[in-house]
Amino acid sequence: MRYFKLAYDIIVNKFLFNLLIIVEIAAMLLLTNTVVATYNSKEMLYEPYRELLSDDGVVLMLDNQEELEMNDDEVVQNILERHNGVVEYSELFDLFKENLKGNTKIVYAGTTALINGEGGLVSGMEGDINHTVSCYYLDHSIFEKLRMPLAAGRWASSEKNGNGEIEIVISAGTNALLNKVYDTRLGKLKVVGILTNNTYIPPVDFQNTVKDKMSIFDFYDSFDSNISMRAPFALIDQQLFGENQLIFAGSTIFVSYGKGLSKEEIQTNNEYLQKFGYIRDQYGEENFQTIADQSEKYLNDIYIHMLPIVLSAAVVVLAGLIGSIAISTVRQKKHFGIFFLCGCRWKDCTKIILAYLTILFAMAAALTILGIIVMKILNMDYLIGSVYSFNNLLVSIFEIVVMYLLAIILPHSIIKNSSPVETIKEN
């Protein structure tokens, strides 16, 4: 502990000088963590769809009732006749599985129902005269992997709780209270998590169909409880309601063919699906593979675009840090000489510098955490903004270790090559 006491005295003696060093380190850590957290925010949205998009397949937008009524395909007409002219989309899915080549899997990323003040659950968004709250049913394979940032509570379970209640997470913009149960026609809904004010609506319907090449992020729709024109919403695991719940025209349907199909088989599948809806490119030039490629490219671009800034900042900070620590060591040479004459060895003097650096980096780390907290309070992370994960900790530790080791090289050399007597005479 005596090393830290002496190191603390060094810091206090030149407090403003050392404060600048601490700020430099904290700024570098904050910049790096912001880049990593930005990457995490997109990775979080991509991860639920990563495995699905590794298959062959396409995204289908289902035709509406009127469009299917005008469809002269015999299969479609038979469906309409059996159900008195009403489209049974669930029966279409059965047809897909029966007629499409490959191991067909249907993942509709979200379906919706409306709660209009049922059980007291209402919208609190300005201008929403219907007090509507939308419910989005997410396929179980998506829901169990999706973890959007929460302002309070936890992510909902995919099973009913002991009281037979369905757990939901809900957006801001409602009167919903954490852990309160709302009795609706969908059942008893218990709010266990509340999303942040700025978040995303998972892929539910085609919102962004004009881009030439789409990533999975283009299928999400941004939601801000302060300015959004869309209703606030709740997220529920689809398996709690069984299959084929509330499918509607315009739904975003992910149709997987499995793996290993030929181009001809994929094209045949796409042409079959064109009878029932809209595929952006029926010849497969935009499919699961291209969506996955664009998603990966988007993620990589976050680092590529930020890398020059991070590297430039790293060079400036490291140069300033190494130089500042060296200057501080030179200024303390007289003290180290006195310590040596009082019984310290140069090895002990090096340990004092190590303790000095440890205090500086600890204070910089604390300042970095404070900066992240302030950024969250000020809502600087627009949309869902930054998502901090375990990799932030790993990157920060690696960065601190590198800076720490580089910062000790010159001070250690200065102390090692100094003569105690000459040092005292020089000063």
Residue pairs with C-beta under 8 A, 6 or more apart in sequence:
3 348
3 351
3 352
3 354
3 355
4 355
4 358
4 359
6 339
6 352
6 355
7 352
7 353
7 355
7 356
7 358
7 359
8 359
10 18
10 328
10 332
10 335
10 352
10 356
11 18
11 356
11 359
11 360
14 328
14 331
17 324
17 328
18 328
18 360
20 324
21 320
21 321
21 324
21 325
21 328
21 360
22 360
22 363
22 364
22 367
23 364
23 367
24 317
24 320
24 321
24 324
25 317
25 321
25 360
25 361
25 364
25 403
26 364
26 365
26 367
26 368
26 371
27 313
27 317
28 313
28 314
28 317
28 399
28 403
29 364
29 365
29 368
29 396
29 399
29 400
30 368
30 371
30 372
31 309
31 310
31 313
32 310
32 395
32 396
32 399
33 368
33 372
33 388
33 392
33 395
33 396
34 386
35 302
35 303
35 306
35 310
36 391
36 392
36 395
37 381
37 385
37 386
37 387
37 388
37 389
37 392
38 302
38 306
38 385
38 386
39 299
39 302
39 303
40 386
40 387
40 388
40 389
40 391
40 392
41 381
41 383
41 384
41 385
41 386
41 387
42 217
42 298
42 299
42 302
43 299
44 146
44 147
44 148
44 384
44 387
45 148
45 200
45 216
45 217
45 220
46 216
46 217
46 295
46 299
47 145
48 141
48 142
48 143
48 145
48 146
49 142
49 216
49 254
49 295
50 292
51 141
52 107
52 141
52 254
52 256
52 288
53 216
53 288
53 289
53 291
53 292
53 295
54 259
54 288
54 292
55 105
55 256
55 257
55 258
55 259
55 288
56 102
56 256
56 257
56 258
56 259
56 260
56 261
56 266
56 287
56 288
56 289
57 254
57 255
57 256
57 257
57 287
57 288
58 255
58 269
58 270
58 273
58 279
58 284
58 286
58 287
58 288
59 219
59 252
59 253
59 254
59 255
59 279
59 280
59 288
59 291
60 253
60 254
60 255
60 273
60 276
60 277
60 278
60 279
61 205
61 206
61 209
61 250
61 251
61 252
61 253
61 277
61 278
61 279
62 89
62 92
62 247
62 248
62 249
62 250
62 251
62 253
62 276
62 277
63 71
63 249
63 276
63 277
63 278
64 249
64 250
65 86
65 87
65 249
67 249
68 76
68 80
68 87
68 276
69 80
69 85
71 77
71 275
71 276
73 275
75 95
75 275
76 275
76 276
79 87
79 88
79 91
79 92
79 95
80 86
80 87
82 88
82 91
83 91
87 249
89 244
89 247
89 248
89 251
90 243
90 244
90 247
92 276
93 106
93 244
96 104
96 106
96 255
96 273
97 104
97 106
99 272
100 255
100 257
100 269
100 272
100 273
101 257
101 261
101 265
101 268
101 269
102 257
102 258
102 260
102 261
102 265
102 269
103 256
103 257
103 258
103 259
104 255
104 256
104 257
104 258
105 255
105 256
105 258
106 253
106 254
106 255
106 256
107 139
107 141
107 142
107 253
107 254
107 255
107 256
108 139
108 247
108 251
108 252
108 253
108 254
109 138
109 139
109 142
109 202
109 203
109 204
109 219
109 252
109 253
109 254
110 136
110 137
110 138
110 201
110 202
110 203
110 204
110 205
110 251
110 252
111 136
111 137
111 204
111 238
111 245
111 246
111 247
111 248
111 251
112 134
112 135
112 136
112 137
112 204
112 233
112 246
112 248
113 134
113 135
113 137
113 186
113 246
114 132
114 133
114 134
114 135
114 231
115 121
115 132
115 133
115 134
115 135
115 182
115 184
115 185
115 186
115 234
116 130
116 131
116 132
116 133
117 131
118 182
118 183
118 184
118 185
119 181
119 182
119 183
119 184
119 189
120 175
120 182
121 133
121 174
121 175
121 176
121 182
121 184
121 189
122 131
122 133
122 174
122 175
123 130
123 131
123 132
123 133
123 173
123 174
123 175
123 231
123 232
124 173
124 174
124 175
124 232
125 173
125 225
125 228
125 231
125 232
128 231
132 231
133 170
133 174
133 231
133 232
133 233
133 234
134 230
134 231
134 232
134 233
134 234
135 168
135 186
135 233
135 234
135 236
136 201
136 202
136 204
136 233
136 234
136 235
136 236
137 236
137 237
137 238
137 241
137 245
137 246
138 146
138 202
138 235
138 236
138 237
138 238
139 238
140 158
140 237
140 238
140 239
142 202
143 156
143 158
143 235
143 236
143 237
143 238
144 158
144 237
146 202
146 235
147 155
148 169
148 195
148 196
148 199
148 200
148 384
149 195
149 196
149 199
149 384
149 385
149 387
150 169
150 193
150 194
150 195
150 196
151 172
151 194
151 195
151 196
151 197
152 178
152 193
152 194
153 169
153 178
153 179
153 191
153 192
153 193
153 194
154 192
154 193
155 169
155 192
155 193
156 167
156 168
156 169
156 192
156 193
156 235
156 236
156 237
157 167
157 192
157 237
158 237
158 239
158 240
159 240
160 166
160 167
160 240
161 167
161 190
163 181
163 188
164 187
164 188
165 181
165 187
165 188
165 189
165 190
166 186
166 187
166 188
166 189
166 190
166 236
166 240
167 189
167 190
167 192
168 189
168 190
168 191
168 192
168 193
168 234
168 235
168 236
169 191
169 192
169 193
169 194
169 195
169 234
169 235
170 176
170 191
170 193
170 194
170 195
170 232
170 233
170 234
170 235
171 194
171 195
171 199
171 223
171 225
171 232
171 233
171 234
172 194
172 195
172 196
172 197
172 199
172 225
172 232
173 225
173 228
173 232
174 232
176 182
176 191
176 194
177 191
178 191
178 192
178 193
178 194
179 190
179 191
179 192
180 190
180 191
181 188
181 189
181 190
181 191
182 188
182 189
182 190
182 191
183 189
186 236
186 241
189 234
189 236
191 234
196 384
196 385
197 224
197 225
197 226
197 379
198 222
198 223
198 224
198 225
198 379
198 381
198 382
198 383
198 384
198 385
199 222
199 223
199 383
199 384
200 220
200 221
200 222
200 223
200 383
200 384
201 220
201 221
201 222
201 223
201 230
201 233
202 220
202 235
203 216
203 219
203 220
203 252
204 221
204 251
204 252
205 248
205 250
205 251
205 252
206 219
206 250
206 252
206 278
207 219
207 221
208 214
208 218
208 219
208 221
209 280
211 218
213 286
213 290
213 294
214 280
214 286
214 291
214 294
215 291
215 294
215 295
215 297
215 298
216 291
216 292
216 294
216 295
217 295
217 298
219 252
221 230
222 228
222 383
223 230
223 232
223 233
224 383
225 232
238 245
253 277
254 288
255 269
255 273
256 288
257 265
257 266
257 269
261 269
263 284
266 284
266 287
267 282
267 283
267 284
270 279
270 282
270 283
270 284
271 282
273 279
274 282
280 286
281 287
317 403
318 403
318 406
321 403
321 406
321 407
322 406
322 407
322 409
322 410
325 353
325 357
325 407
325 408
325 410
325 411
326 410
326 411
326 414
328 356
328 411
329 353
329 410
329 411
329 414
329 415
330 414
333 414
333 415
333 418
333 423
333 426
333 427
334 423
334 424
334 426
334 427
336 344
336 346
336 349
336 352
336 415
336 418
336 420
336 423
337 418
337 420
337 421
337 423
337 424
337 427
338 424
339 348
339 349
339 352
340 346
340 349
340 420
341 420
341 424
346 415
346 416
346 418
349 415
350 411
350 412
350 415
350 416
353 408
353 411
353 412
353 415
354 408
357 404
357 407
357 408
361 400
361 403
361 404
365 396
365 400
368 396
372 386
372 388
375 381
375 386
379 385
